Amino acid sequence: MSTDKDLHTFLENAIAAIKLQVSDTVSNVVHIIHEQYGWDMEDWLDDLTEFESSAVVEVLDDELDEALSDTQKRTVFKCLRVSAGLEKQPLSSFSDDALKIIGLHDLDFTVTVDDVAAIRRKLHSQIPDFSNEQQRERTFFELQAVAHKNRVPRLVSLLNDLYHSWRFHRANSASGTAASTLSLSESDWIASSPYLSSKLGKKQQTLICHALASFNARISQRPLLNVIEKLDDSMADFVHTICSVSQSIHQLVQNKQALPLQIDVWIIPHNRHKSDTNLMMPCDEEDDDDDDDEDSDDDSEDDDDDDEKEDVLGAINIDELLKKDGTAYSLTDNMPDMNANAGEFRRRLQLQIEKVIDNQRSLRVCLIVDRRKQHGQKCPDVYCYKPRQFAQIDAATQVEGMLNNTKKYMLPYPSDNHNNNVHQAGLGAADTITKREFVLSFLLHEQDRIDMYLWMHGFCFRFLPQYCVSLLPMYFVKERNDLQKHGIDENYIDANFTLNVSDPLFDAWNKQICALDKI
């Protein structure tokens, strides 16, 4: 026996499916029948038996202003049948976003050894060091093969994004000691989801669990939920910078010729991370307002030396580092104050990015907002350049490949580093030795498909605009949370983060799999 809830779900799915497969206007047929004819679920099921005798087809002819071809009518009829559960839609005829109508459990999980081998070779070209023979590696490639077979290339990264969304929600729901002791592993996520635990078989659950564990082991660590070391810098300045970057990129994506494009933004905080137990000092002494006596300085000299050894950036001059590496770059020094002149800051930022892109496409661009204020200036220096390594992207580059670029290389590795055991070409977003990691990675696949990830503490997660006010405070020292002082709240983010990073498939699956209406 059907219920009002079944009818409501059917209507939502039918409207969304017809919008995706035909048009917004044609999807109105569902409203017309529901409001004028008052059909319940049984009426719909009775009518959707045969195309030739369906009253829906008559309504399409009589009630809509536009004339539809026979193919379009049959597409509408099929969308209705799929939404009603009367048949399964072949995934090859659905767009990526249409999967929200079908559901994860409708994927075909059967893949061959050859399928897995082919996807391994493809990903090896993007991530050369991600192809060993560990069991979890095999499950990762098996799930990638499932994604390829079902024409959902971002399946693995999307599931991982959903997993992290759930982890943040659970951690925020807990408090104090409870939050710090939560396990929240991939298997916990699957077990807690009524959808995953009931709709998928044990084999499929295990495959997803191991594949995501592999993703988090090889691409990035799981985000920390109980952060000890935090950024010691103005949160308001960081949020202003993030919004300014979003506005600049928003202008860029209007020119589709530049896409695909990857823009990695490293905002280097003025002060290094500090914790409750080990307060780390700013890299420069000019801005230290505390007049410590000589005895105190002498007592802490050894500890300061240890900290400086860990801070690979230290007082390094980025100009000299890029010049020594032979990297061509654009520098805008002493940028305008974001609080006083946000418009001019954004204008200069946009010009700088456009200058480096220079009407090219399939690029990776690095942008460094250096807030260390080494030379006594009050505003940051901004560097923009195309990296010489880990710079290759194209339309076929998957999210995993783009994230690997960011993970491995942001700056050339300083040759005068103190760690003699480190032999690497560059400082990447996953390197925790700088204690200054805050890298936003914008993955611009298409004009209406943009992913944004944040790298901190060696981990990476999908970053959403509202996290600027709901999540970032967890990663900054409490004294530097000046959002309220500068009037920054959700309304501010809605008005000033202009880049469209909406993702209907993520939203739909987040509601379906994680039972979360809002993140």
URPE-V245963 format. One line per field, one symbol per residue. phi: phi as a letter, one per 30 degrees, with the letter a starting at -180 (. if undefined). burial: 1 if it has 16 or more other C-alpha atoms within 10 Angstrom, else 0. Layout:
phi: ???
burial: ???
This chain:
phi: .dbddddddeddddddddeddbadddddedddddddcidcdddddddddbddcddedddedcccdcdcddddddddddedddddidacdeddccdeddddddjeddddcdbceddddddddddddcbeccadcdeddddddddddddddchbecedddddddddedddddddddahdeddcddhddddddddcedddcdcdeddddededddddeddcdaddedcbdcdbdcaddddddedddddddddeddddcdddcdabbccccdddcdebbdcbdddddcddcdddcddddddddcdddddddddddddhcdddeddddddiddbcbccheddddcbdddeddddddddddddhicbhccbcbccccdhdciddcdcbcbacddbhcdbadcddeeddddedecabbededcddcddcbbdbdcdcddddhbdabcccccdbdcbbcbbccahicbadcceddeccceedccdedcdcddecicbddddedcccddcdbedddddddddchcdbc
burial: 000000100110111111111100011111011000000010010001000000011001000000000001101111111111000010100101111111010110101000110011001001100100000111111111111111111111111111111111011000000000000111101100101110110000111111111111001111111001111111111111111111111101100001111111111111111100000111110000000000000000000000110111110001001100001011000111010000001101110111011000111111111111110000111111111101111100111111111111111111000000000001111111111111111111111001111111111111111101100011111000111000010000100111111000111111111101000
